[in-house]
Amino acid sequence: MTSFVSGLQPALAAAPFIADLANGLLYARTHEIAAVRGPALEAGGYAIVLSGQPGQAVWGYLPASLDLMRAFKVRWDTRSLCNPGAFIV
């Protein structure tokens, strides 16, 4: 994890971030999404956009459990009250 974070130095130079090394999580507020997402995918992880530009892919990947998550959403939130429009598309 520390080498991963060190490798992101150019993208994170002016961005506030928190690295949770024990759990392998990195939270960053940056517009350099491609510079962070690529290395994250290569390392077997992913980068989620917490606040980005309109039209930007929030998740950056499709989880294997996407169909299952959609089925749960349909089953347990029939009126789409929980996070309307914010669920994975």
N, C-alpha and C positions, 0 to 999 in steps of 0.2 A: 504493500500500500504506500509506503513512504517513497519508493522509487516511482510509483505511478503519479503521486502528487508532485514530486520533483520534476517529472517529465512534462507536467502541465504548466510549468513556471511562466512561459510566455502568455498563455491564455489567462492565467490567474494573477498576473502581475498587478493589475489595477482593480481586481475584483475581490470583494469580500468573500471569504469562504470559511467553512468549518470542516475539518477532517476528523471523522470518528474512526480512528485507526483500529480500535478493538473490534469494531463491527464491519469494517471495510466500506464505510459510507463517506461520500464527499458531497457537501452541500455548497454550491457556489452560485453567486448571482453574477452572471456574465452573459454577454451577447455573443461570445465566442463559442457557440454551441457545437459547431462542427469540430473545433479543436479539442473539445472535451469529450464529445460523444464517441468519436472514432477510437481513441485510446481506451475508453471505458469498454466498448464492445470487444476490442482485441484482448482485453484483460479478463473477459468473461463476465463483465458487468453491464451496466447501462447507465445512461444519464437522463434524468427526467427534468424537463424544463418547468421550473416553478413559476416563473413569470417571464414571458418572452414576447416576441413580436407577433402580431396577428398572422395567422396562417402557418405558424411554425409548428412542426410536429412535436407534440408534447412528450410522448413516450419514446419515440425514436426506434422502436422495435415492436414486434407483435409477439406477445408471450404465447407459449404453447397452450395455455389455459384460457385463451381469449373466448372461445365458444362456451366454455363452462361459466366464465364470469358473466357473459351476456345472458346465459340461461338463468343464472341466479338473479340477475337484475330483473328480468322479465317475471320470474316467479315471485320474488319478494317485494318488488316495487312496481306493482301493476299500473299505478297511476303516474309513475316517474316523478315522484316527489323528492327523492333523495338526489341531490346534485343534478338537477335537470340540465341536460346539454353538456355536462362535464364528464360523463363516463366515456371510456374508451370507445372510439367509433369503429 
